[in-house]
Amino acid sequence: MTIVLRIILIVVCLFTLIFLIRKIRQAKVQIEDSLFWIFFSAGLLLISIFPQIADFMAKVLGIYSTVNFLFLFIIFILLIKIFNMNIHISQLENRVKELVQKIAIDEKDKKE
């Protein structure tokens, strides 16, 4: 991993952590929702400070270069996050549908 990539990762991780903390303090993001991004950023920060971890994982997985491993790792983690968000959105849509149906039934009962 080149020194430029390491510096970029460190700077981006630190900016992400600062941004998240500011949003939490302004009450624009719930702590539970931002925990994923805090851990994700901390993990990337750890990998950028200790690139031997990424080098080792790339060799173990048989990936040609460390940068390719980082991209694969990031894409994999974000796909898992998107899948979990889709599950949560589906549950919320079901709850909204049930509430709308309940409100419609209540309004019909009021008219009768």
Order of alpha helices (4+ residues) and beta strands (2+ residues): alpha-alpha-alpha-alpha
